[in-house]
């Protein structure tokens, strides 16, 4: 099992990521914007993670495949993209249900990653035929680049990893990095190990509150320099698992790389969140007429975080219908949220987006 010592460099990167996490958590976007960003991020992750494995599709082709009718026939590269996208969706649901990390979860993810592949590709690898070495081979030379542990040791190694995740007090970023490394290194499957490792380590981040709202793609940063990604995982160690891979002497090589990529990713998510917030605010305000903007300004300045249309109509000296119409318009652009009781709107509240953007809204109106 990889053991991590927290160096100054590691601590500095974790601190910076924590700062970015605070910024993103305190930037409230309208739900429709969040959903749009999340879907786009899942598309980018599906493309990038498969590109690492040599998938030949371009990003635009990958996007098209994801949006295509699911009942159509897909070629293997197309199926791989769709499988990854579906796996991300599955893990989103599991995070909401707070499903704990387990060997069963790993197997379920790999089965979805390899959906459509021959049955022998799904599930834990078994014994090879006599005289055949199970290894990761160099596509050009045919030489083994990595020789994983014996298939008989895989179940126990996965149990050890699950126990680590569910009992350790390591920082969530470290846990995710360890899971990523261990799954690639244990190499429990005939195929789909890298994709499963990236998906499952991402699940750990989401489960422990470090998923950055599903915005942005960490896989993109691993895919920017695929050689660096693999070199960091290998840490300059011999190809045989038993020659140092099982307990690497310098795990900081991988951990520093992983955190550096994560810091870049978290910086980008901060930028995306801020720009999206500004864009949505400007777009929303542009659809309001002068009276609707004045009404929004009145609500903010008087701190009417929850109100009934009838009460506000009396204050402003206009009809209840006028206020209801203005509330409907502000609701449609994410500035208000209706409070519904017995299928009827009883009152309205300022949305979190509006409350977080109060000063910005007043400055733009």
N, C-alpha and C positions, 0 to 999 in steps of 0.2 A: 504494500500500500504506500502510495506517495505521501511523504511527510513534509510539511511546509513550515519553515521558520520565517517569521515576519521581519524582513529587513526594512531599513529606512525607505528604500525605494518602493517596496510593496505598500508600506503604510501611507506614503505620500500619494500613491495612485488611488488607494482605497479612499483616502480623505477627499480627493478631488471628485471621485465618483459619487461620494456621499453628498457633496455640495450640489452636484448636478441633479442628483435624485431629489433633493429638497426643492430645488427650483421647479422641476417638472411636476412634482406632487402638488405644488402650490400654484400651478398654472392651469386653471379650469377652462376647458374648451367645451363648446356645445357638443352634445352627444352625437349629433349627426357628423360633426367634424372628426371626433374621435374615431367613430366607426369607419369613416372614409380613410383616415390615416392608418388604422390598424389593418384594413384589408390591403392597402397598398404595401404596407410593411411585410405582410405575409407573402405577397407576391414576390417582393424583392428577396426575401429569405429563401423562398422555394427555388428561385432562379440561382442565387448565389451558392447555396449549399450543394446543389446538384452540379454546378459548374466546377466546384472543387473536385468532384468525382469524375470529371471529364465529360459531362453532358454537353452535347454540341449545340443545343438550342440557344438562340440569342434571347436577350431579355424581352424584346417585343414578341417573339414567338412563344416564350414561356407565358407571358401575359395572355396571349390569345388562347393558348391551350387551357388555362385556368378558367376562362370565361366561356369555353365551348360547351355545347350540350354534352352532359355526362354519359348519354347513351350512345354516343358515336364511338367508333373504333379509334384506339390510340396506339401509336408506335411506342416502342420501349422508352425512348427519351421523353416523350410526351407524358407517358404514364408515370414516370419518375417524378416529374414536376407536379403533376396533379396529386400524387400520393403524399408528397411532402406538404403541400397546401392543406390537404385533408387532415394530415397528422397534426398540423398546427391548430386547426379548428377543434380537433378532438381534445388536445391538451388545454385549450382555452376552457372548454367545458369542465375538464377535470380540476382545473385551478379553482373555478367557481365552487365546485363541490368539495374543495380542499382534500382531494384524494392523496394520501401519503405516498411517498416514493416507495416503490416495491419492485421485486423481480418481475411480477406479473405485468406491471406497467411498462417496463422495458420491453418485454416480449410483445405486448400489444402494439407498442409503437413500431417495433421492427416489422411486425406482420403487416402493418398498414404501409410502411415504407416500401415493402416488397410485394405489395398487392399486385396480382397479375403474373408474378414470377412462378417458376416451377416450385412444387411443394417442398423439395429438399432445400430450397433457399430460405424458407421461413422457419423460424425457431432456432434453438441452439444447434450448433454444428455437431456432427457425430464423428465416428471413427472413419478415417480415410482408408481406401483399399491398400493392401500390402504394397510397399515400395513407393507409395505416393506421399509426398510431404505437403502438409497444409501450410501455406505461406502466402505472403503478399509478394508478388513477383514484379520485377522491373519490366515494363512493357517492351522496352527496346533490347535489353541484354538477356532477359529471361532468367536473371539471377534473383534469388530471394532477397527482398529488401527488408522483410520482417517475418520472423518465425514466432507466432504466438504460443501461449502455453498449451499443453495437451488438452484435448476436448474434455477429458474426464475431470479436469480441475476447474472447468468453467463454472459449474453451478456453485461450488464453494466460494470461488472468487467473487461472484455476483452477490452471494449472501453477505460476504464480508463488506462489500461496497454499500449494500443497503443498510447494514448495521451502522456503518460509519455515518452515513447521511442522517440517519434517524436518532443518533446518540451524540454526535459531536457538538462542541460549542464553538467550532471554527466560524469565521465570518462567512456569510452566504456567498460572497464572491469567490472565496477560497473553495468552499464546498462545490460550487458549480465548476470551477476549474479542475478540481480533483476528479469529479464525476466524468467530465469531458475526457481527461487523460486516461482514466482507468478503463472506460468503456472501449476507447480506441485500442488500448494496449491489451486488454483481456481478449478483445476481438472474438466475442462470443458467437458470432454468426458467420455463415459462409459469405454473405453479402449484406450491405446496408449498415455496416458498423459505424462509419463516419457520420452518416446522416442521422442514425439513431443517437449517437453520442451528442451531436449538436442539438437535436430536438430535446433530449432528456435533460441535458445540462441547462437548456433554456427553461425547461419546466421547473427545475430547481429554483432558478432566479425568480420566476413568476410566483411560485409557491411561497417563497421567503420574502416577497415584497421588493424584489430588485428587477422586475421585468419592464420598468419604465412605461407602464401602461400599454404595452404591446405596440408602441410607436418606434419606428426605426428598425434596422436589420443588423444585428451583430454579425451574422453570417457574411454580410457584404465585406466586412473588414477582414475576415479570415480569407476571403476570396481575392482581395486586392493583390496579395503576393502569396500564391499557393505554395511556392517553395519554402518561404519563410515559415508558413504555417506548419508544414510537415517537418521541417528542420527543428522547429521549436518543440514539437511533440517527440521527436526522436532523441533530442538532447545530445547528439553526437555519440550515442551508445551503440554497441554491437547489435546486429540484427536479431540475435536470439533473445527471447524473453528472459531466460534464466541467466543472462549475462549482464544484468543491471536494470533491465526495463521494469522488473517487478518492484524494485525499490531504488529508484534513480538517485545517485549521489548528489546531483545538483538540480533538484526540482525547480529551483528559482528560475531556471532558463524558461521553462514552460509557463510558470506562474507570472513572471514579469511580462512575457509576451501577451498572455491572455489578458492581463489587467491593462496593458498598454492599448490593446485593441478595444477593450471595453471602455476605457477612458475616451478614446476617439469617438466611439459610438455614442456614449453619454453626452459628449459635447454637441454632437449632431442632433440628438433628440432635444436638447435644450433649445437649439436654434430653430428646429422644426416647430416645436411647441410655441415659442415666442412669435415666430413669423405667422403661424397659423392663427394664433390668437388675435394678432393685429389685423390680419387679412379678414378674418371672420367679423371682427368688430366693425371695420370700415365697410365691409360688404353689407352687414346687417343695418347699419345706420343709413346707408345710401338708399335703402328701400323705404325709409320712414319719411313722412311729410313733416312739415314744421310743427304742426300741432301734436303729432305723435312723439316727436323728439322732445318737445316741451313737457309732455306728459311724463316721459321717461325721466327727464331731468327733475321734475317735481317729486317723483317717487324716491329717487336717490337722495336728493337734498333733504327731504323730510323723513328719511330712513323708514319708509313704509315697506318693510321687508315682507309683510303679509297684510293684505287688505281685501275688503269686499268692494265691488264696483259701486254699490249703493252708498256706502260711507264716503267714498272719494267723490262721487257725483255731487253730494251735498256740500262738500268742502269747496269744490271748484265751481259750483253753481251751474252745472250742465246736466243733461239728462243721463239716466242710468244706461240707456241704450248707447249713448255716445261713448261712455267709459268702457262698456263691454266691447264695442267695436275696436277701440284703441288697444284694449287688453288682448284681443284676438290677434291683432297685427303684431304686437310686441311678442306674443307667445310664438307666433310662426317663425320669428327670427331669433328665438332662443333667449330673449331678454326676460321673459316671465315664464312661470310654470303654474298651470292651473291645479288647484287642490280639489279633487273630485270626491264627493260623498254620495253614495247611492246613485251612481251614474250621472250626477249633476255637479256642475262647477259651483262650489260654495265660496271660494276665495281664490286669490292669486298671490304668488310669492315671487320675489326677485330671484332669478336663477343664480346659481353659484358663479356662473360666467359673468353675470352682471355685477354681482357683489365684488368679485375679484377685480373687475375692470372699472370700478366706479370713477376713480380719478381720471382714467383714460377717456371714459365716455364723456364726462363733463368737459374735458379739454377739447373734445372733437365736436361737441354739439354747438 
